[in-house]
Amino acid sequence: MAEAAVSPLRHLPSVDRFLRHPDILVLVERYGRAETTQAVRETLAAVREEARSGVGIDEAMITASVLSRLAARAGPRLRPLFNLTGTVLHTNLGRAILAEEAIAAATDAMRQAVSLEFDLAGGKRGERDDHVRALVCELTGAEDATLVNNNAAAVLLVLNTLSQDKEAIVSRGELIEIGGAFRMPEIMARAGARLREIGTTNRTHARDYADALCPETGLILKVHTSNYRIEGFTAEVGARDLAAIAHRHNVPLVNDLGSGTLVDLSRFGLRKEPTVREAVEEGADLVTFSGDKLLGGPQAGFIVGRKDLIAAINRNPMKRALRVDKVRLAACEATLKLYRDPDRLAHRLPTMRFLARPAEEIRQQAEHLLPVLADALGGDVVADVVPCRSQIGSGALPLDTIASFGLSLKPEGGGRAVEELSAAFRRLPQPVIGRVAEGALVFDLRCLDDEACFRQTLLSLRYGGS
Ligand SMILES: *Cc1c(COP(=O)(O)O)cnc(C)c1O
């Protein structure tokens, strides 16, 4: 900026006078009087500080500062960003990206009145679960189904309904903790169930279950060890055998699948996970799974299985506190419908599309983004295309990684400089989140969908001061 343009103000104008400034009046029109007054007040206070330290100040700078304060306050705190961490279902970054069909259904439901609990054929009250029940049963082979806030809620509700003041039998090898506060023993306590731990961490046998069964037993719970695997000298009882044991004693078997996929993932080049249909076929009386993990929908928890047990769950007053709203219900229905056409799933469902992306396609994308990124960064950063491994995330296939490619950025100056570089990417209008490893910031491009937007974002990158 030319020096002449800066004419230091002798005296700062008052807040009132500044609010009559034509440029500020435009802001009052756009952001409202209260917000603008606040921003002017804050700006003048900051300017007063700077003026004391001898910084030249002019009116244009003050209006620009007021504008940026207002814009920052008006923008969302929950910000869209680029997930280039390499973890496809990143819990902290909101897990599954919804299919366009689900987004459209959700927006329609937001905008209009819907037949949420209204039976259009009969003209009387209906049930919200009706909109997905038949579809879920068709896709899983289950007799009945219900939907709640998330899978943690599904597990809580099932335990409370079937084993309050009773014992719930679980193998010690399956007493999981899944991030945050979801620890199976604590969930059980809150559900009012008494945990009956059996077996050992690495080995649990059929006789352990049989020995624990008693008139106090409410259910047997099998839990998918989502985020770890016990290997070596191990033994567990398969769901089919467990179902036989449970049914001999007339207690239900509940299988918490966690991620719960509806399709055989090997068709997308991943290791096969047990599907919900298989869990139902193996004889579980109830199966629970998440909506926003491998299924690729909105946050939700599905409970599928025996009609009488689902009816009992629906009579539990807790169900009302854990139910889903019309927006997510609409998104769930639309997501599930995509599963009727598995051949096009990898095309229509972003989660599947990301997981199925061939490494070679990602490498090519990395190659042609490399010069763009190098250009945006300037000479102090060494940028390269590197092979890397993506993770599925959210406790699905914990030890499996998928071959991928990324851009590795190595700034001069080592660890500290890497941290500063990743902070600079986090400050972008649409932040870019990567992974720091071995002195480099790595962007795994597996989940980079909107390349044009990414290029645009890089334009506003100012690393190393402007
Ligand atoms: C993820 C998971 C849960 C919790 O599911 P949310 O949808 O995150 O509430 C429960 N059990 C298992 C086995 C899981 O993997």
Ligand as a Chemical Component Dictionary entry (heavy atoms), coordinates in Angstrom:
data_LIG
# 
_chem_comp.id                   LIG 
_chem_comp.type                 NON-POLYMER 
_chem_comp.pdbx_formal_charge   0 
_chem_comp.three_letter_code    LIG 
# 
loop_
_chem_comp_atom.comp_id 
_chem_comp_atom.atom_id 
_chem_comp_atom.alt_atom_id 
_chem_comp_atom.type_symbol 
_chem_comp_atom.charge 
_chem_comp_atom.model_Cartn_x 
_chem_comp_atom.model_Cartn_y 
_chem_comp_atom.model_Cartn_z 
_chem_comp_atom.pdbx_ordinal 
LIG C1 C1 C 0 -19.332 -47.271 16.998 1  
LIG C2 C2 C 0 -19.863 -48.317 17.897 2  
LIG C3 C3 C 0 -20.864 -48.017 18.822 3  
LIG C4 C4 C 0 -21.426 -46.630 18.976 4  
LIG O1 O1 O 0 -22.073 -46.246 17.796 5  
LIG P1 P1 P 0 -22.425 -44.684 17.537 6  
LIG O2 O2 O 0 -23.182 -44.727 16.266 7  
LIG O3 O3 O 0 -21.124 -43.987 17.466 8  
LIG O4 O4 O 0 -23.253 -44.233 18.678 9  
LIG C5 C5 C 0 -21.341 -49.035 19.621 10 
LIG N1 N1 N 0 -20.844 -50.287 19.530 11 
LIG C6 C6 C 0 -19.873 -50.618 18.655 12 
LIG C7 C7 C 0 -19.381 -52.018 18.602 13 
LIG C8 C8 C 0 -19.353 -49.641 17.809 14 
LIG O5 O5 O 0 -18.389 -49.941 16.935 15 
# 
loop_
_chem_comp_bond.comp_id 
_chem_comp_bond.atom_id_1 
_chem_comp_bond.atom_id_2 
_chem_comp_bond.value_order 
_chem_comp_bond.pdbx_ordinal 
LIG C1 C2 SING 1  
LIG C2 C3 SING 2  
LIG C2 C8 DOUB 3  
LIG C3 C4 SING 4  
LIG C3 C5 DOUB 5  
LIG C4 O1 SING 6  
LIG O1 P1 SING 7  
LIG P1 O2 DOUB 8  
LIG P1 O3 SING 9  
LIG P1 O4 SING 10 
LIG C5 N1 SING 11 
LIG N1 C6 DOUB 12 
LIG C6 C7 SING 13 
LIG C6 C8 SING 14 
LIG C8 O5 SING 15 
# 
